[in-house]
Amino acid sequence: MTLYKKLKIIEFLKKEGLPVVSTKFLKKLTGLTNQQTLASCLESLVKYDILEKGEKGKYLVKNNLGNDFLVANLLYEPSYISLETALNLYGILSQFPIEISSITTKRKKSKNVGGKLYTYYQINPKYFWGFEKKENALLALPEKALLDSLYLASKGVKEISIEDLDLSKINKTVFVNFAKNFPQTKVSKNLFKKVLEKKASS
């Protein structure tokens, strides 16, 4: 591949602002059908600090990593931002999380990218809902972020301190309706009850 062609690819990647691209996308972009030639091109782009190897079959575009939430979505699909990250964003949790937390239907995984820790927690596919797109990234609604946290806490996967939460941003009706779709175990019922009691007193 000529230097001119590589420069055009770099220019396109920067212009589009894509933080993560797949090998399939890069194959289409470069027009290279030979796997060895494509691999050589990608190695060159990594060498010149344009791309960084990410999840299998994916590359990070080094100059386009500004949107942490979109990077999180694209690094490990399907996934959406939730748990402490979303709760902190909504002002429900004041403590700033050390990781960017997401929910996925795949197995749990953590990745260090650009000095930031991205962690993905597995949830049953039937609970993979309650999120919306904001600034191109998928983000849990406040009530769903809270329920995801309570659900994982009820399974012993994570811890949550309800006393530290500001529930004024939580819509009680939405929370109750969402909660009906989650497992009603003894532990989860107790956690849901504590949330509603704190919400009532706030």
N, C-alpha and C positions, 0 to 999 in steps of 0.2 A: 504494500500500500504506500502511495506517495505521501510525502510530507504535507502537500497541499490538501489531500483528502483527509488526513488526520486533523489538520487545522480546522477544516470545515466541520468535522464531527465534534471537535472541542467547542467550536463556536455555537453549534446547534444545542449541545448539552447545556451550555451556560445560558443561552437565550431562553430555552424552555423552562429552566429552573427546576428540573427534575432531580430530587435528592438521591433517588435509588432507581436503577434500571436493571432489567433482566438481560441475561445472555441472549434470549430470543429477540428482545427489542434491539439490542446492539447488532445482532446478526442482520436484522432487517434494515437498520440504519446504515450499516457499512456496505451492505450488498454482498457480503462475503459468504459464499456457500461452502467453501472448503474449511472444515473444522480446524485444521492445523494453521491455516492462514489467519482465521479468526482469532484463535488462541494467541498467536504471535502478536496480532494487533492489540488485543486486550492487555497482554503483558507489557507492551510498549506504553500504553496509556497509564498503566499502573506505575511503571518505572518513572514516567514523567509527572507523577503525582496528580494526575487528572482523575483517575479512578482508584478505588480501594476495594479489595475483595470483601464482600459481606457474607450474607447467608448463601448457601449453595445455589449457584445459578444467578446470583445477584451481585451488582456492583454499586458502591456508593460514589456519587459524583462529588468530589472533594470540595468544590467551591459552592455547592448548592445545599449545604447541610444546615441551613438556618431554621427550618421548621422541624423542631424535635418531634412533634406529634405525628407529622406526616411521615417522617423517617421511621418512626416506630410502627406505623401502619404498614408501610411497604417492606420493612425488613422481614417481617414474619406475618404472613397472611393465612387465614383471615384473622384480624385483630382490631380492637378499638381501645382507646385510652380510657382507663377507669381507675378504681381503687383510690389510693392516697393521692395520686397525681391529679385526678379529676376533682376529688374532694377539696384539695388545696386550691385548685384553680377557682372553684366556686365559692371559696371562703368558708367552707364547712369545717375544714381542718386547717388550723393555723400553722402547724408544724410543717416545714418544708421537706418533702420527701427526698431521699438520697438517690432514688431510682425513678425512672419513667416507667410506670406500671401500666400494663395492658392486659386485656382478657382475650383469650384465644380458645379455639376448639381443639387445637393441637396440644401436644405434650408441653409441659413447662420448659421454658428456656430463658437463659440470660445471655446478653451480648454486650460487650464493651465496644462502643463506636465513638470515635472522636472525643475520647475522655469522658463519655457519658454511659451510664449503665441502663440498659433497656431490659426489663424483665416482663415475661409473659406468663400468666397464670391460666391453667386449663380450666374450662368450665364445660358442662354438658351442652351439646349443641342446641338443646331445646331452651336453654337460658341465654342463648346468644342473640340478644335483642336489646332495645332500650337505649339506642345511641343515635346520634345525628351527625351530619357533616358540618363542621365549622372550620373555615379557612382551609378547606380541602382535606381536613383530617377528620377521622371518625372518633367522636367523643361521647362517652356515656352521659345520659341525662343525670342530674344531681341525685334523683331518687334511685336510679339504677346503679350508679357508682356506689351508693351507700349499701344497697342490697347485695351487690357483688361482694363488697367487703364483709358484710354480715354472713353471707353464704359461705365464703372461704373460711371465716372465723368459726362457723358452726362445724366445719369439717376438720378443724385443727390445722389448716394450711397457713393462715395468717392470724394476727392478733389485732383487735380493735378496742379502743377505749371510748365508749359512748359518752363518758363524762367530758371528754375533751372536744366533743363536736358541737358546732354551732348549727343547730337544726332550724334556725329561722329561714334558711334558704330552701328547706325541704317542704314540698307540697304534700300535706298529710293524705289527701284523697288519692293522689297519684301513687304515693308510697304504699298505701294499703292495697290498692288495685294491683300494683306490681307484685307485692308480697304474696298475693293469692296464687301466683303462678310459680312460686318457689316451694321446695319441699317443706312441709310443716312438721319438722322433727321437734323433739322436746327442747333441744338446744336452740334451734332457730326461732321457735315460738318465744322463748325466753328473751332472746336478743331483740326480736321485733317488738315485744312488749316494753322493754326498756327504752327503746327509741321513742315509742308512742308516749310513754310516761314523761320522758324528758321534753318531748315536743309540746306536750300539754302544759308543762310547767314553765316553758320558755316564753 
